[in-house]
């Protein structure tokens, strides 16, 4: 995929960030179809999971206000993996998988963030990456522990990672997630300034 074309419409050009699009081949048992090209009759026998992809132009970003009682920390892979797994019923990741992120060409240690509550427990966390070739920042994992939700922690993590991306040279940011997920992450990202929503169908047999 041509990088200049991707930058014009990152949400419509690919369901994945550019660096992943270049490295990952779609398996034979899978199809990735943009919503405007999706035909439900054609794919009636396929399992359909809908994903959204959004873009942020990184303009007019301000340092977000951290809610009282929390401290930003730089978590290690093991702590992040435990927190991610505790936040989701159906998704998870191992410390080894997160350690492998450090070998990615888009890895940036400053874009691993957690918020510790009093006592040191991680209440919210996030991982982002930065493709400096085209200036694309990518939000990968954003999560808040069940007991700490509805306190603005997710919004703080997203906005702080966006600010750090821009400081590191990002020109825009993208994020994707399940459109029909239980946690409804789409509302959080749109509240934080993301737009250009595009829906993609990940179809498997």
N, C-alpha and C positions, 0 to 999 in steps of 0.2 A: 504494500500500500504506500502511495506517495505521501510523504510527511506534510507537504504543503496543502494537499487536498484534505488530509485528516484535520489539520488545524482549522480549516474553514468551517468544518462541521463535525467536531469530534463525537457528538452524540449520535448523529445519523450515519457516520462513516463506519463505525464498528461498535459492537457491544462491549469490547474490551479496550483498555488503554492501548496506545500505539505499540509500546514496547512488547506487550503480551501478544498483540495481533501478529507481530513479526515473528514471534517465537513459537506460538502454539498452533498446531494443526488440528482442525476439527475432525474428531473420529468419525468413522463410517456410520456408526449407529446414531449420530447426532446431526441436527440441522440448527442453524442460527438464522432466524428470519426476522427482519424488521417488521413492525406492526402494519405498516402501510402496504407490505407485500405478502402479508399472511392470509392464507385461505384455509379456513377451518375445515372445509370439506376435504381438501387435499391432504390435510394432516390429521384426519379424524382418528386414525389408528395410533397416533403418536401421543406420548405423554408431554404435556405442555406446561412449562414453568415460565411465567412472565417476569421479566426484569426491567427496571427503569435505568436510564442513564441520564445524568444531569451535568451541566457545565456551570462554572463560576468564573466571572471575568476578573476577579481579584481587585476590583476597583473600590476605592473608598473604605478600605479595611481599617478598623481601629482596634487597639489592644482591648480584648474583652475583659470585663470585670469578673474576677474569680469570686464565687460565693464564699461567704465566711465559713470557716471551719475546715477548709481543704487546702492542701499544699501540692503544687505540681512537682512531680518527680520523674526521673528517667528510669523506667523499669527495665529489668532484664527479660530475656526471652521466656524463662520459666515462669516468672510472675505474670507476664502478659498472657501466656497460654492458660494458666490457671484461671485468670479473670475472664478471658473470652469463653472458656468452657462453662464457667459458672453462670454466664449471662444468657446462654442459648440452650434450648432444649434439643434442637436438631442439628446444630452446627458446632464445630469445634476445631481446634488446631493443637498440635503438639509443640513442645519447646523446640524439638529438633526441626520441625517445619519452619518455625519462626527464625531459628538460627540460620537456616538456609537463606532467609531474606537478605542477610548481610552480604551474600555473594551476588545479589542482583545488581545490575548496573545502575539501578535507580535508588539504591539504598542511601538513606541519609539518617544518621543516628539522632539528629535533632528533631526528627519527625516521628519519634517514638515517645509518647506522652501518657502519663497516668496522673490521676488526682488521688491523693491519699487523704482519707478521713482521719480524725483524731484517733490515735492508736495505731496508725500505719496501714490499715486495711485499704486496699484499692477500691475506690468507689466508681471510677470511670476511667476509660483508657481509649487510646486511639493510635493507629499506625498509618502513616502516609508515606508516599514515595515521590521522587522527583526525577523526571526524565529531562535532563538539562539540554539534550539535543534540540528539543522542540519547545521546552518550557512548560511541559505538562506536569502539574502536580496531581497525585492520585490518592484519594482517601481509600484505604483498604479495609481497616477494621475500626469501627466506632461502637462502643458499648458502655452501658451504665448498669451497675448492679441493681437487682430488683428493689432492694431496700432504699436505694438512693435516687430513684427516678422522680421526675417532676420537680426537680430543684434547679434546673438550668445547667446541669453538669454536662449533658451531651452537647448542648449548644456551645458551651465554653470550649470543650475539646475541639469541636469542628472549627470554630472561629479562630482559636489559637493556632491550630495546625495550618489553616489558610494563611494566617499572618506570617507564620514561619516559612511556609512555602514561598510566599512573595519575597520575603527577605533573602531567600536563597536563590532567587532568580526565576521563579515560576511566572509565566505569563497568563496562565489560566489553570483551572483545576477541574477534574472530573470525578464523579462518584457513581457507583451503580449498586443495585440491591434488589431483593425480591419485591415485586410490586404488591404481592398478596401476602406478605409476611405478617406474623403476629405483632411485631413491634412497630410496624408502619414507619420505617425510617424515612420514607419520602417526605413526610410532613416536616420532620426535623431539618432536612437538607434545604427544602424550599424556604423554610423560615430563616435559614442562615444565608439566603441570597442566591441559591442555585436556581437555574432555570433551564430552558431549552429541553424540556422533557421529551425523551424518545423511549418508546417501549420496544423491547426485543423479546422474541419467543425462543426459548431454548427447548428444542424438541428432541426427545429420545425415544428409542424403541427398546 
